[in-house]
Amino acid sequence: LPISAVAAVLIHEAIGDQLTCVFVDHGLMRLGEAEQVVALFREHYGIPLVHVDASETFLGGLAGLTDPEAKRKYIGKTFIEVFEEEARKIGGADFLAQGTLYPDVIESVSFTGGPSVTIKSHHNVGGLPARMNMKLVEPLRELFKDEVRVLGRELGLPQAFVGRHPFPGPGLAIRIPGEVTKERCDILRKADAVYLEEIRAAGLYDAIWQAFAVLLPVRTVGVMGDHRTYDSVCALRAVTSTDGMTADVYPFDAAFLARVATRIVNEVAGINRVTYDYTSKPPGTIEWE
Ligand code: XMP
């Protein structure tokens, strides 16, 4: 959404009140993020924003889905459906603008339309259903993230938004390998918030391209006080990168990781073990799915 925010502010500068923003809230955002987005648009910019809380729809449809591509495709399809319904209500919407970036395009489909291997079907790429009769506007389609940040600053977006780590369209769904449930989203949101709080407190946020927690579908045995626990494992990921196409593991010091692990296990019910992911891209991807 920070990227969509840059696209929205840019288009608002160009066409003013002819722009209506639709925030399809799939309930898979990080802690407090939906509220921040709404506040940015409505209060900071005064750009009309329709906030659609579709979390029950999305979570309902994700029930039973475990395959990464099936999850992405379901979310992409539902995103379009929910958006379409809102656009119909608004009426007279001829264009749909999206914050698609160049790396999204390269990794999903070839920019020139030629064949290329699809690593992940990023849901914001790949066109719209023909029945929508809307023309797609993607003003950032040939830009890299660092260029969008420069543009965002130029447009006066708050640094907290412009400098924010990228967040994938399918949200926490692709950071919960296996089935996604509301309960698991809530557990992950808490762990992720602790991790990011420690990263900010250590002054490391801006040195990292992306940092996030992943909630694994594995339970391990632990001990808390004099009780046995049998809870989920959480993996921490942090990488440096310039465009998301390749990435290196961020080398935290051991004391930092130990502090985060201790806090997560103590503060987040449902997690009793924490690991750190040491895989670069390639051969790993940044997200786990
Ligand atoms: P990967 O995991 O492919 O991620 O190394 C590269 C960058 O893209 C983001 N990402 C996505 N963004 N929809 C998005 O909008 C998606 O389906 C998606 N999958 C990955 C990822 O967070 C990283 O910045």
Boltz pocket constraint, residues with backbone or C-beta under 6 A from the ligand:
constraints:
  - pocket:
      binder: B
      contacts: [[A, 72], [A, 104], [A, 107], [A, 119], [A, 120], [A, 121], [A, 122], [A, 123], [A, 124], [A, 166], [A, 167], [A, 168], [A, 169], [A, 170], [A, 210], [A, 243], [A, 244], [A, 245], [A, 281], [A, 284], [A, 285], [A, 286], [A, 287], [A, 288], [A, 289]]
      max_distance: 6.0
